[in-house]
Amino acid sequence: MTKRLLWLAGIIAAFASEARADSTQREKMAAVQYLVGTWKCEHTVGAFSGTYTTTYASVLGNLWLKQTYDFPASQGPGTVEPARQAECLMSWDPRRQYWVRFFAMSNGDWFAIRMNETGSGWNWKYVSFSKDRKPETSAADATFTKRSDSEYTIDGPTYPRDGMPVTEHHVCKKS
């Protein structure tokens, strides 16, 4: 009888823990619903600059945000970039108590990203890299800053391009 009660108490505790985690995850996801919709973005990477569109949507039971990027073909000083697309899934991981982001791009690049809250957004740390981008420090690789419900910026990452280090800068406004 005692073993059965302990087993039952363990099952109840597991469900209660899962319910708390689910509640926290839903609260975290509700706080980022301002992102849902279409955004027009401008970016610079070293001497190269351009524009792109990104769209956020709630998916998978509203526990994930799906972000879709459309980068038009562009040309800069010594650079020709074909049109590209990318998709991300991001969510709060209640077991680990941090945000995660999984990024895949039409040129084959992919990244797994850990995101820590900053109060006005997130610091991103790439935890896996395509072969041309390797981690160099334990510092944040990029910072997402919410300026308002209709504007955010991203600064970083920094990586080599044509033998020189460049840092990405993005400004996105909801359209």
C-alpha positions, 0 to 999 in steps of 0.5 A, a space after each residue: 500500500 505504501 509503495 502504491 501511495 508513493 507511486 501515486 504521489 510521484 505521478 501527481 507531482 510529475 503532472 503538477 510540475 508539467 502543468 506549472 511548466 506549461 503555464 510558464 511557457 504560455 505566459 512567456 509566449 503571450 509576452 512575445 505575441 507583439 512579434 506576430 505579423 509582418 516586419 520590414 527590416 533593413 540590415 548592414 553587414 560590413 559594407 553590404 546593406 539591404 532589406 528583407 521581410 520577416 513574418 512571425 506566426 504562432 504555431 504548434 498549439 501557440 507554444 512556438 513562434 515560427 519566423 519566416 524570412 524572405 531575403 531578395 537578391 541583392 548586390 553590394 560592393 564586391 558581393 552578389 547575393 541570390 534570393 534566400 529564405 529562412 525559417 526559425 522556430 523559437 519557444 521558452 523551454 520550461 525544463 531548462 528555463 531559457 528560450 531556444 531558437 532553431 534556424 534553417 536557411 535555403 543556402 544550407 546554413 543552420 543554427 541552434 540558438 540559446 536566448 537569455 532574456 535581457 529585460 528588453 529582448 534577448 541575448 543570443 548564443 549560437 550553440 551550433 554553427 555551420 562550418 563558416 561560423 565558429 564560436 570564439 567566446 562565451 559572450 553573447 553573439 547577438 542582442 535582440 532589443 525590443 524598441 516598441 511593439 512595432 520596432 526591434 533591433 538586432 546587433 550581431 553576430 560578428 564573423 569574418 567576411 572576405 578576411 575582415 570581421 563584420 557585425 550584422 545590424 538589423 532594424 525591423 519595423 512592423 508593417 
